[in-house]
Each structure stands twice: as C-alpha cells, then as structure tokens.
C-alpha cells in the first residue's frame, strides 16, 4: 500500500510565550501558506498575505 501524502506541511514554528505558538503551514496541492496562532485554549487560522494583499504561495 502506498504512503498517503500529507495535504499540509509545517514550514515555520515559533513559541510566543508559555503556551502560545505561531506556525505557518503550506498546502502541498495549492502552495498557499496559512498562519496558525494558538494561545491557551483558543486558536485561529488565516491565509498568510503578502504586502500586495494576495495570498503567499510557495511551490
């Protein structure tokens, strides 16, 4: 059985305090990068935007 490719890969991670984290994930199919911010029992995900307001794409 072939190994299934993961859809998302973590490309950056940094701690931002005791239980806070900032991570960037890349969609391996589209190349679009997403920013994940977690703190305590909450978190949020949004497309990472460049200075032109368009999503950051890394292939």
C-alpha positions in Angstrom: 0.0 0.0 0.0 1.4 3.4 -1.0 2.1 6.0 1.7 -0.5 8.8 1.6 0.9 12.2 1.0 0.0 14.8 3.7 -2.0 17.8 2.4 -0.4 20.3 4.7 3.2 20.7 5.9 4.6 22.9 8.7 7.1 25.3 7.2 7.7 27.6 10.3 7.1 27.4 14.0 8.0 29.7 16.9 7.0 30.0 20.6 5.3 33.1 21.7 5.2 32.6 25.5 4.4 29.7 27.8 1.5 28.1 25.9 1.3 30.3 22.8 2.5 29.3 19.3 2.7 30.8 15.8 3.0 28.4 12.9 2.9 28.6 9.2 1.5 25.7 7.2 1.7 25.2 3.4 -1.0 23.4 1.4 1.1 21.0 -0.7 -1.5 21.0 -3.5 -2.0 24.7 -4.0 1.1 26.2 -2.4 -0.9 28.6 -0.3 0.5 29.4 3.1 -1.6 29.7 6.2 -0.9 31.3 9.6 -2.0 29.4 12.7 -2.0 31.3 16.0 -2.7 29.3 19.2 -2.9 30.7 22.7 -4.3 28.9 25.8 -7.5 27.1 24.7 -8.0 29.2 21.6 -6.6 29.4 18.1 -7.1 30.9 14.7 -6.2 30.1 11.1 -6.0 32.6 8.2 -4.3 32.7 4.8 -0.9 34.4 5.0 -1.0 37.6 2.9 1.9 39.4 1.2 2.3 43.2 1.1 0.2 43.3 -2.1 -2.8 41.7 -0.1 -2.6 38.4 -2.1 -2.0 35.0 -0.5 1.6 33.9 -0.1 2.2 31.0 -2.4 5.3 28.7 -2.2 5.7 25.8 -4.6 
